[in-house]
Amino acid sequence: MALLHTLAPSVTEQIRADHAHALATFHQFRADMPAERKQALVRNVCLAVEIHADLEEEIFYPAMRELGPDSELVAKSFPEHDHMRLAITRLRSMAASEPDYDKTFFDLMRDVLHHVADEETTLLPAAERLLPERLGELGLRMARRRVELTAQRAGELGATAWQALPESAVGAATAAWHVGTQWAGRMTSSWWRRR
């Protein structure tokens, strides 16, 4: 069990990390931001929510159901995921400049916040109490499946992740790249002069 935990975070740790990512990205959203950046943030959240929902439905919820009759929270999680997927489909069909775009995104995030609150206050603590010996194994399965799901959408994830970075991070990354290339150029030039 200890080895499994070192190979991948537990299933509940991964779920909490996904929640934190979606919420942190949501907090970057501003109604007055440039449409391209707004759309990238929304796409990033949508991709994260879709992958997260797939992982929970394939790995986490079945493990929770094995404990006995369907818990009310697990049973209601599937329709909540479906409702979020409908909002995601609507957002993907809209331009960021459309009047209802922000409202649709806020509706999605309201649903995500409600879902996160339910899971973090009830379902995840129940899993940690009832499945302590399986959390590492489920986490490893989730990590493997996450790699498969993200590989299928790597281009889209990469593009939205870069565009969704906070402006300060993009500026810092650009400055670091510029300094790094100048340093590398000087080092290469210096090396060639010594030859």
C-alpha positions in Angstrom: 0.0 0.0 0.0 2.8 2.5 0.8 4.4 1.8 -2.6 1.2 2.6 -4.4 0.9 5.9 -2.5 4.4 6.9 -3.6 3.6 6.2 -7.2 0.6 8.4 -7.4 -1.4 10.6 -5.1 -4.5 8.9 -3.6 -7.8 9.1 -5.5 -9.1 11.6 -3.0 -6.0 13.8 -3.3 -6.4 13.8 -7.1 -10.0 14.7 -6.9 -9.3 17.6 -4.5 -6.4 18.8 -6.8 -8.8 18.8 -9.8 -11.3 20.8 -7.7 -8.6 23.3 -6.8 -7.5 23.6 -10.5 -11.0 24.4 -11.7 -11.6 26.9 -8.9 -8.3 28.6 -9.4 -8.9 28.9 -13.1 -12.4 30.2 -12.5 -11.0 32.9 -10.2 -8.9 34.3 -13.1 -12.0 34.9 -15.1 -13.0 38.6 -15.5 -15.9 39.8 -17.7 -13.7 42.6 -19.1 -10.8 40.5 -20.2 -9.9 40.0 -23.9 -12.3 37.6 -25.6 -9.4 35.2 -26.7 -8.1 34.9 -23.1 -11.6 34.5 -21.7 -12.4 31.8 -24.2 -9.1 30.0 -23.4 -9.9 30.1 -19.6 -13.4 28.7 -20.3 -12.1 26.0 -22.5 -9.5 25.0 -19.9 -12.1 24.7 -17.2 -14.4 22.8 -19.6 -11.7 20.3 -20.5 -10.7 19.9 -16.8 -14.3 19.3 -15.8 -14.9 16.7 -18.6 -11.8 14.7 -17.8 -12.5 14.9 -14.0 -16.1 13.7 -14.5 -14.9 10.8 -16.7 -12.3 9.8 -14.1 -14.8 9.9 -11.3 -17.4 7.9 -13.2 -15.0 5.2 -14.4 -13.0 4.8 -11.2 -14.1 6.5 -8.1 -17.9 6.2 -8.1 -17.9 2.4 -8.9 -15.5 1.9 -5.9 -17.9 3.8 -3.7 -20.9 1.8 -5.0 -19.1 -1.5 -4.1 -19.5 -0.5 -0.5 -23.2 -1.2 -0.6 -26.3 0.3 -2.0 -25.9 3.4 -4.1 -25.3 6.3 -1.8 -27.5 9.3 -2.5 -24.5 11.5 -3.3 -23.0 9.0 -5.8 -26.4 8.6 -7.4 -27.0 12.3 -7.8 -23.4 12.9 -9.1 -24.1 11.3 -12.5 -27.0 13.7 -13.4 -24.9 16.6 -12.1 -22.1 15.6 -14.4 -24.5 15.4 -17.3 -25.9 18.9 -16.5 -22.3 20.2 -16.5 -21.6 18.6 -19.9 -24.7 20.3 -21.4 -23.4 23.7 -20.2 -20.0 22.8 -21.7 -21.6 21.9 -25.0 -23.4 25.3 -25.0 -20.2 27.2 -24.1 -18.3 25.5 -27.0 -21.0 26.6 -29.5 -20.7 30.2 -28.3 -18.3 33.0 -29.0 -16.9 34.8 -26.0 -18.4 38.0 -27.3 -22.0 36.7 -27.1 -24.2 38.3 -24.5 -25.0 35.0 -22.7 -21.4 33.7 -22.7 -20.4 35.0 -19.2 -23.8 34.0 -17.7 -23.5 30.4 -19.1 -20.0 30.1 -17.7 -21.1 31.4 -14.3 -24.0 28.9 -14.4 -21.5 26.1 -15.1 -19.2 27.3 -12.3 -22.2 27.5 -9.9 -22.9 23.8 -10.7 -19.2 22.9 -10.2 -19.1 24.7 -6.9 -22.1 22.9 -5.6 -20.7 19.6 -6.8 -17.3 20.3 -5.2 -18.9 21.2 -1.9 -20.9 18.0 -1.8 -17.9 15.8 -2.7 -15.5 17.6 -0.3 -17.8 17.6 2.7 -19.4 14.2 2.3 -18.1 11.8 -0.4 -14.4 12.2 -0.1 -14.3 11.9 3.7 -16.5 8.8 3.4 -14.1 7.3 0.9 -11.2 8.0 3.3 -13.1 6.5 6.1 -14.5 3.4 4.3 -11.8 2.7 1.6 -8.5 3.6 3.3 -6.7 0.6 2.0 -7.8 1.2 -1.6 -7.1 4.9 -1.9 -3.6 4.4 -3.3 -4.6 1.7 -5.8 -7.6 3.8 -7.0 -5.2 6.8 -7.2 -2.8 4.8 -9.4 -5.7 3.7 -11.7 -6.9 7.3 -11.9 -3.4 8.6 -12.7 -3.0 6.0 -15.5 -6.4 6.8 -17.0 -5.8 10.5 -16.7 -2.7 10.1 -18.8 -4.8 8.3 -21.5 -7.5 10.9 -21.4 -5.2 13.9 -21.5 -3.1 12.3 -24.3 -6.2 12.1 -26.5 -6.7 15.9 -26.0 -3.1 17.0 -25.6 -3.1 19.7 -28.3 -6.3 21.3 -27.0 -5.1 21.1 -23.4 -1.7 22.6 -24.2 -3.2 25.5 -26.2 -5.8 26.4 -23.6 -3.3 26.0 -20.7 -0.9 28.4 -22.3 -3.6 30.9 -23.3 -5.2 30.6 -19.8 -2.1 31.5 -17.9 -2.4 34.7 -15.9 -0.9 37.6 -17.8 1.8 38.0 -15.1 2.9 34.4 -15.6 3.0 34.8 -19.4 5.2 37.9 -19.0 7.5 36.2 -16.5 7.8 33.1 -18.8 8.5 35.3 -21.8 11.1 37.2 -19.9 12.7 34.0 -18.5 12.8 32.6 -22.0 14.4 35.8 -23.4 17.0 35.9 -20.6 17.7 32.1 -21.1 18.2 32.4 -24.8 20.5 35.4 -24.4 22.5 33.5 -21.8 22.7 30.4 -24.0 23.7 32.5 -26.9 26.6 34.1 -25.0 27.7 30.8 -23.6 27.7 29.2 -27.1 29.5 32.2 -28.6 32.1 32.2 -25.7 32.6 28.4 -26.2 33.3 28.8 -29.9 35.8 31.7 -29.4 37.8 29.5 -27.1 38.0 26.7 -29.7 
